[in-house]
Amino acid sequence: MRTPGLVDLQVNGFAGLDFNSGAVTAEALDRALEAMLATGVTTCLPTIITAHPHELVERFQALDAAVGASRLGPLMCPGYHLEGPFLNSGAGYHGCHPADAMTAAKADLVEQLDAVLQRPILMVTLAPEIEGGLALAAKLAQAGKIVAIGHSAADFEAVQAAADAGASLSTHLGNGLPQQLHKLNNTLFAQLGEDRLMAGFIADGIHIHPKALKSLIRAKGFERSILVTDAVVAAGAEPGRYHFAGMPVDLAADGSVRQPGGVSLAGSALKLDDAVRNVVAWGIATPAEAVAMASSHALRALQPALEAAGIKLPENEIIWSPELRIRHIRIGDMTRDFAAEAAA
């Protein structure tokens, strides 16, 4: 099977590198991106999570400098995803994001960050119900950025208002939520039912039970569903202790990533090609549908921001084995062959 390359809209780190560390080097980034290429990803949005403003500036500057100086960054990283700090700080909603760094929604912070970057912030995840949330959503959408709802308690009215303002995506829908919600009148149902929102799903079998994921994708609609990883530093690495955005996290043998002693998940160790194989194995999608959710659907969600920024992605493609392993990948004039791994 020959398809476009995979597109990961939410990746916080990979293969031992934390994109949020504030000390990313071009060499380390190339190693991480090479590892991502082996999973079929040709385009990604390195994602910076909630932090205090000065930390966000430092982390974005280090990441942006590494992208510019690396071999693969200019090919694979057209821009960035800012997830926070405009999120709901309530228990169960903030997840592993530091609640004390969350703030009212302020356009000037995004503008300040964009001003120090060579590549733009293309996507912002926010909670529209917080102070200034809807106004910021409208301003970001008017500026051509993708506005996503995440770590949010937005009800039906707030979700509709956010979509009216220009929100077009749900970030890792089904996660970033308390364990207990109203059985029907909740933000999960509100976002599932808003047809103007596409939705990202983490198909690792840990964030969402496979049978629940099948129901969610059926409710959202295949054409509106996207596979993402929400990968952190531990993705593509061995079980053990890592550091993500200044906090220790443990990768367990079952693939879950949590803060030490914590119950809530702290990102994932998922690889995007594993997500593709998972949804096929779970009977949720055909191989072509699964790849589309991780490639063309994600690109369709991102395309308005790329066009607004005048960014054209290099041509890319993947050749898959019958078992859905990556055999060959091309991005621009660069190729990689993984035939031996695909046959193993």
C-alpha positions as CSV (number, residue, x, y, z in Angstrom):
1,M,0.0,0.0,0.0
2,R,1.3,3.4,-1.0
3,T,0.0,6.4,1.0
4,P,0.9,10.0,2.1
5,G,3.2,10.3,5.1
6,L,1.7,10.4,8.6
7,V,1.0,13.7,10.3
8,D,1.2,14.0,14.1
9,L,-0.5,17.2,15.4
10,Q,0.5,16.6,19.0
11,V,3.9,15.3,20.0
12,N,5.7,16.6,23.1
13,G,8.9,14.6,22.7
14,F,10.2,11.3,21.3
15,A,13.0,8.7,21.6
16,G,14.5,10.2,24.8
17,L,14.2,13.9,23.8
18,D,11.8,16.2,25.6
19,F,10.8,19.1,23.3
20,N,9.8,21.0,26.4
21,S,13.2,20.8,28.1
22,G,14.5,24.2,27.1
23,A,17.7,22.6,26.1
24,V,16.9,20.9,22.8
25,T,19.9,20.7,20.4
26,A,19.9,20.2,16.6
27,E,21.7,16.9,17.0
28,A,19.3,15.5,19.6
29,L,16.3,16.7,17.5
30,D,17.6,14.9,14.4
31,R,17.9,11.7,16.4
32,A,14.3,12.0,17.6
33,L,13.0,12.9,14.1
34,E,14.9,10.0,12.5
35,A,13.1,7.7,15.0
36,M,9.8,9.4,14.1
37,L,10.5,8.9,10.4
38,A,10.8,5.1,11.1
39,T,7.2,5.2,12.4
40,G,6.0,6.8,9.2
41,V,5.7,10.4,10.4
42,T,6.8,13.0,7.8
43,T,5.1,16.0,9.4
44,C,4.7,16.9,13.0
45,L,3.9,19.8,15.3
46,P,6.3,19.7,18.2
47,T,4.1,20.6,21.2
48,I,4.9,22.8,24.2
49,I,2.6,22.4,27.2
50,T,1.5,24.7,30.0
51,A,4.3,26.7,31.7
52,H,4.9,30.2,33.0
53,P,5.4,32.8,30.3
54,H,9.2,33.1,30.7
55,E,9.5,29.3,30.6
56,L,7.4,29.2,27.4
57,V,9.7,31.7,25.7
58,E,12.8,29.8,26.7
59,R,11.4,26.4,25.6
60,F,10.1,27.7,22.3
61,Q,13.3,29.5,21.5
62,A,15.4,26.5,22.2
63,L,13.1,24.2,20.2
64,D,12.9,26.7,17.3
65,A,16.7,27.1,17.1
66,A,17.2,23.3,17.1
67,V,14.6,22.9,14.3
68,G,16.3,25.5,12.2
69,A,19.8,24.1,12.7
70,S,18.8,20.4,12.2
71,R,18.8,18.4,9.0
72,L,15.2,17.0,9.4
73,G,13.5,19.8,11.2
74,P,13.0,22.1,8.2
75,L,11.4,19.2,6.3
76,M,9.3,17.7,9.1
77,C,8.4,20.6,11.4
78,P,6.4,23.4,9.7
79,G,5.5,25.0,13.0
80,Y,4.4,24.3,16.6
81,H,1.4,23.4,18.8
82,L,0.9,25.4,22.0
83,E,-1.2,23.3,24.4
84,G,-2.0,25.7,27.3
85,P,-1.6,27.7,29.4
86,F,-5.2,28.7,28.7
87,L,-6.7,25.6,30.1
88,N,-9.2,24.7,32.8
89,S,-7.2,24.3,36.1
90,G,-10.0,22.3,37.8
91,A,-9.4,18.9,39.3
92,G,-9.4,16.3,36.6
93,Y,-9.2,18.7,33.7
94,H,-5.6,20.0,33.9
95,G,-4.1,16.5,33.8
96,C,-0.3,16.6,34.2
97,H,-0.2,20.3,33.2
98,P,0.9,22.5,36.1
99,A,-2.3,24.2,37.3
100,D,-0.4,27.1,38.9
101,A,0.9,28.1,35.5
102,M,-2.5,28.3,33.9
103,T,-3.8,31.8,33.1
104,A,-6.7,33.7,31.6
105,A,-6.7,33.6,27.8
106,K,-4.4,36.4,26.5
107,A,-3.6,37.0,22.9
108,D,-0.5,39.0,23.7
109,L,1.3,35.9,25.1
110,V,0.8,34.0,21.8
111,E,2.0,37.1,19.9
112,Q,5.0,37.4,22.2
113,L,5.9,33.7,21.5
114,D,5.4,34.0,17.7
115,A,7.6,37.1,17.7
116,V,10.7,35.2,18.8
117,L,10.2,32.2,16.4
118,Q,11.3,31.5,12.9
119,R,8.5,29.1,12.5
120,P,5.0,29.9,13.7
121,I,2.7,28.5,16.3
122,L,0.2,26.9,14.0
123,M,-2.2,25.4,16.6
124,V,-3.3,26.4,20.0
125,T,-5.3,24.2,22.5
126,L,-7.4,26.1,24.9
127,A,-10.5,25.9,27.2
128,P,-13.1,28.3,25.7
129,E,-15.0,28.6,29.0
130,I,-12.1,30.3,30.9
131,E,-11.8,34.1,31.1
132,G,-11.1,35.5,27.6
133,G,-11.3,32.1,26.0
134,L,-13.9,32.8,23.3
135,A,-12.3,36.1,22.4
136,L,-8.9,34.5,22.1
137,A,-10.3,31.7,20.0
138,A,-11.8,34.2,17.6
139,K,-8.6,36.2,17.4
140,L,-6.4,33.2,16.8
141,A,-8.8,31.8,14.2
142,Q,-8.8,35.2,12.4
143,A,-5.0,35.1,12.4
144,G,-5.1,31.8,10.6
145,K,-4.2,29.5,13.5
146,I,-5.9,26.2,14.3
147,V,-7.9,26.5,17.5
148,A,-8.5,23.3,19.4
149,I,-10.6,22.6,22.5
150,G,-8.8,20.6,25.2
151,H,-8.5,20.2,29.0
152,S,-11.9,21.9,29.0
153,A,-15.2,21.7,30.8
154,A,-17.0,23.6,28.0
155,D,-20.7,22.7,27.9
156,F,-22.9,22.5,24.9
157,E,-23.4,26.3,24.7
158,A,-19.7,27.0,25.2
159,V,-18.6,24.4,22.6
160,Q,-21.1,25.9,20.1
161,A,-19.8,29.4,20.8
162,A,-16.2,28.2,20.4
163,A,-17.0,26.7,17.0
164,D,-18.8,29.9,16.1
165,A,-15.6,31.8,17.0
166,G,-13.5,29.5,14.8
167,A,-12.5,26.5,16.8
168,S,-12.2,23.5,14.5
169,L,-10.6,20.6,16.5
170,S,-10.8,18.7,19.8
171,T,-7.4,17.8,21.4
172,H,-7.2,14.2,22.5
173,L,-10.9,13.9,22.9
174,G,-11.9,11.6,25.8
175,N,-8.9,12.6,27.8
176,G,-8.1,15.6,30.0
177,L,-11.4,14.9,31.8
178,P,-12.4,14.0,35.4
179,Q,-13.2,10.4,36.1
180,Q,-16.8,11.4,36.9
181,L,-19.0,13.6,34.7
182,H,-22.7,14.2,34.2
183,K,-23.8,11.1,32.3
184,L,-25.0,13.1,29.2
185,N,-24.6,16.8,29.7
186,N,-20.9,17.1,29.5
187,T,-18.1,18.4,27.3
188,L,-17.3,15.0,25.8
189,F,-20.9,14.8,24.3
190,A,-20.8,18.5,23.5
191,Q,-17.7,18.1,21.4
192,L,-18.7,14.8,19.8
193,G,-21.9,16.4,18.6
194,E,-20.4,19.6,17.2
195,D,-20.0,18.8,13.5
196,R,-17.6,21.7,12.9
197,L,-15.0,20.1,15.2
198,M,-12.6,17.4,14.0
199,A,-11.2,15.3,16.9
200,G,-7.8,13.8,17.8
201,F,-7.8,10.4,19.5
202,I,-5.0,8.6,21.3
203,A,-5.3,5.0,20.1
204,D,-2.9,3.2,22.5
205,G,-5.5,1.2,24.4
206,I,-4.5,3.0,27.6
207,H,-6.0,6.5,27.2
208,I,-9.2,5.1,25.8
209,H,-10.5,1.5,25.9
210,P,-10.5,0.1,22.4
211,K,-14.3,-0.6,22.4
212,A,-14.9,2.9,23.8
213,L,-12.7,4.3,21.0
214,K,-14.8,2.5,18.5
215,S,-17.9,4.2,19.9
216,L,-16.3,7.6,20.0
217,I,-15.1,7.4,16.4
218,R,-18.5,6.2,15.3
219,A,-20.1,9.2,17.1
220,K,-17.6,11.7,15.8
221,G,-17.7,10.3,12.3
222,F,-14.8,8.7,10.4
223,E,-14.2,11.8,8.3
224,R,-13.8,14.0,11.4
225,S,-11.5,11.6,13.3
226,I,-7.7,12.0,13.5
227,L,-5.1,9.7,15.2
228,V,-2.6,11.5,17.3
229,T,0.1,10.3,19.8
230,D,0.4,12.9,22.5
231,A,3.9,11.3,22.7
232,V,6.4,12.4,25.3
233,V,10.1,11.8,25.8
234,A,9.5,8.2,26.7
235,A,8.0,7.3,23.3
236,G,10.3,4.9,21.5
237,A,12.4,4.4,24.6
238,E,12.9,1.8,27.3
239,P,10.7,1.7,30.4
240,G,12.1,3.8,33.2
241,R,12.3,7.3,34.6
242,Y,12.3,10.4,32.3
243,H,11.7,14.1,32.6
244,F,8.9,15.8,30.7
245,A,8.4,19.6,31.0
246,G,10.3,19.8,34.2
247,M,8.5,16.9,35.9
248,P,9.6,13.3,36.4
249,V,7.5,10.7,34.6
250,D,7.7,6.9,34.6
251,L,7.2,4.7,31.5
252,A,5.8,1.4,32.8
253,A,6.1,-2.0,31.1
254,D,2.5,-1.7,29.9
255,G,3.3,1.4,27.9
256,S,1.6,3.9,30.3
257,V,3.4,7.1,31.3
258,R,2.6,8.7,34.7
259,Q,4.1,11.0,37.2
260,P,5.7,8.9,40.1
261,G,2.9,7.7,42.4
262,G,0.3,9.4,40.2
263,V,-2.9,7.9,38.7
264,S,-3.4,10.3,35.8
265,L,-1.6,9.7,32.6
266,A,1.2,12.1,31.5
267,G,1.2,11.9,27.8
268,S,1.9,8.6,26.0
269,A,4.6,6.4,24.6
270,L,2.5,5.7,21.5
271,K,4.0,5.7,18.0
272,L,1.7,6.8,15.2
273,D,2.2,3.7,13.1
274,D,1.2,1.6,16.1
275,A,-1.9,3.7,16.4
276,V,-2.7,2.8,12.8
277,R,-2.2,-0.9,13.4
278,N,-4.2,-0.8,16.6
279,V,-7.4,0.6,15.1
280,V,-7.2,-2.0,12.4
281,A,-6.6,-4.8,14.9
282,W,-9.5,-3.6,17.0
283,G,-11.9,-3.7,14.1
284,I,-12.5,0.1,14.1
285,A,-11.1,0.9,10.6
286,T,-9.8,-0.7,7.5
287,P,-6.0,-0.2,6.8
288,A,-6.8,2.6,4.3
289,E,-9.2,4.3,6.7
290,A,-6.7,4.0,9.6
291,V,-3.9,5.5,7.6
292,A,-6.2,8.3,6.4
293,M,-7.0,9.2,10.0
294,A,-3.2,9.6,10.7
295,S,-2.4,11.4,7.4
296,S,-4.9,13.1,5.2
297,H,-7.5,13.8,7.9
298,A,-4.8,15.4,10.1
299,L,-3.4,17.4,7.2
300,R,-6.9,18.6,6.3
301,A,-7.3,19.9,9.9
302,L,-3.9,21.7,9.7
303,Q,-4.2,23.0,6.1
304,P,-5.9,26.3,6.8
305,A,-3.0,27.3,9.2
306,L,-0.4,26.2,6.6
307,E,-2.0,28.3,3.9
308,A,-2.4,31.3,6.2
309,A,1.3,31.1,7.0
310,G,2.3,30.5,3.4
311,I,3.8,27.1,4.2
312,K,4.0,24.4,1.6
313,L,5.0,20.9,2.8
314,P,7.4,18.8,0.8
315,E,6.0,15.9,-1.1
316,N,6.0,12.7,0.8
317,E,4.9,9.1,0.7
318,I,5.0,5.8,2.5
319,I,5.1,2.3,1.2
320,W,3.6,-0.2,3.6
321,S,4.0,-3.9,3.9
322,P,0.8,-6.1,4.0
323,E,1.3,-6.2,7.8
324,L,1.2,-2.4,7.9
325,R,4.9,-2.0,8.6
326,I,6.9,0.9,7.1
327,R,8.9,-0.4,4.1
328,H,9.9,2.8,2.5
329,I,9.4,6.5,3.2
330,R,10.1,9.6,1.1
331,I,10.0,13.3,2.1
332,G,11.1,15.7,-0.5
333,D,14.3,14.3,-2.0
334,M,15.2,12.3,1.0
335,T,14.3,8.6,1.3
336,R,14.6,5.9,3.9
337,D,14.3,2.2,3.4
338,F,13.0,-0.1,6.2
339,A,12.3,-3.2,4.2
340,A,14.3,-5.4,6.5
341,E,12.4,-4.1,9.6
342,A,9.1,-4.5,7.7
343,A,9.8,-8.1,6.9
344,A,10.9,-9.0,10.4
